Amino acid sequence: MPQLNPSPWFAILVFSWLVFAIIVPPKVLAHNFPNEPTSQSTEKPLTEPWSWPWQ
């Protein structure tokens, strides 16, 4: 039963985790967003209550 031989599968497991833990995060974190969010003003807009015609 070759699937019980851990030597090739353990190496594949270790190398894949090394790739996911060392190589992938810096590449993902290097991406930047094309539209940076702008800070909104702290002033609240002046709103008027609606005048409902049926009340």
C-alpha angles and dihedrals in degrees: 000000000000095000089071092061102100099191101089095033094049091053091049090049093049095046093046091051090048090053093048094044102040112021105033103050097059090048092050094045091049091068116100130197117251092219112046113204114253122221114250123227118263092225115106113229117246108252128186124212116253117252104222111203095213098058 
